[in-house]
Amino acid sequence: MLAGMDEHTAVNQRLWDELAPLHEASRYYDVASFQKGSSTLGALEVNEVGDVSDRRLLHLMCHIGLDTLSWAHRGAKVTGADFSSEAIRIARDLAGRIGTDAEFVRVDVREAAEGFDEPFDIVFLSRGVLMWIEDIPAWAQTCARLLRPGGVFYVLDIHPVALAISPTEGGQLVQHGPYFHVPQRPTVVRKDGSYAVSDAGMTNQESREWSHSLGDIVTALVRAGIRIEFLHEFAADDQPTDDSVPVDHSGRHQLPAHFSIRGIRD
């Protein structure tokens, strides 16, 4: 367990330590194809982050490092950070196998600002990350402290609405959890697997997750000193892989599925 880790984070760390090797072997992550040269980055994040050549990029909550290494292949000087020792072990091993220069550091995102000597040009987070953060204002402050003045912040994640509700085939809405953050009251989830593996026979099946409204996320970033350049929202049938600008859904009943935010550290 990392120093200063609370009970909720410790539960999640055990889950992700067990999931990491399962994900490495899964068809979802397809590490074999990655080793042959494929990229895990979509056109959306590549276009919205912009040119990364020779820029120091920190990938927070990097998991097993495929996105991190994909940024390295686009010319960035990359560092991946994650609280799972197993994920970091796999990421380092994979970087060695494919001969890619990358640094991977085991650190809790809450303590990341103390873990590096120099600020970064880019701080990047992607897909399914904010649900694991209890204190969004503290997270935003950490991201700002990790950036040099003028540095780029970018997050692509599941939309809070999609985490709270979803439509049935009959058009009814089903609520899965709260939309607004409830302090010190995480949602307890029990599942034998993840989005990538199912019926895995896991020992650690419990996770602790938090909800955050889009307003809370944006406000926290602004108060941390990150000037928002854009907030994009993507409908449920627009998987954000090919377009950097949301599609016009005038006259169509849609719910948001993903969002992206890019900002500059003032």
Secondary structure as GFF3:
##gff-version 3
##sequence-region A 1 266
A	DSSP	alpha_helix	7	24	.	.	.	ID=ss1
A	DSSP	alpha_helix	31	35	.	.	.	ID=ss2
A	DSSP	alpha_helix	43	49	.	.	.	ID=ss3
A	DSSP	beta_strand	56	60	.	.	.	ID=ss4
A	DSSP	alpha_helix	66	73	.	.	.	ID=ss5
A	DSSP	beta_strand	77	82	.	.	.	ID=ss6
A	DSSP	alpha_helix	85	98	.	.	.	ID=ss7
A	DSSP	beta_strand	103	106	.	.	.	ID=ss8
A	DSSP	three_ten_helix	109	114	.	.	.	ID=ss9
A	DSSP	beta_strand	120	126	.	.	.	ID=ss10
A	DSSP	three_ten_helix	130	132	.	.	.	ID=ss11
A	DSSP	alpha_helix	136	146	.	.	.	ID=ss12
A	DSSP	beta_strand	147	158	.	.	.	ID=ss13
A	DSSP	alpha_helix	160	164	.	.	.	ID=ss14
A	DSSP	beta_strand	165	167	.	.	.	ID=ss15
A	DSSP	beta_strand	173	175	.	.	.	ID=ss16
A	DSSP	beta_strand	187	190	.	.	.	ID=ss17
A	DSSP	beta_strand	206	209	.	.	.	ID=ss18
A	DSSP	alpha_helix	214	223	.	.	.	ID=ss19
A	DSSP	beta_strand	226	235	.	.	.	ID=ss20
A	DSSP	beta_strand	256	265	.	.	.	ID=ss21
###
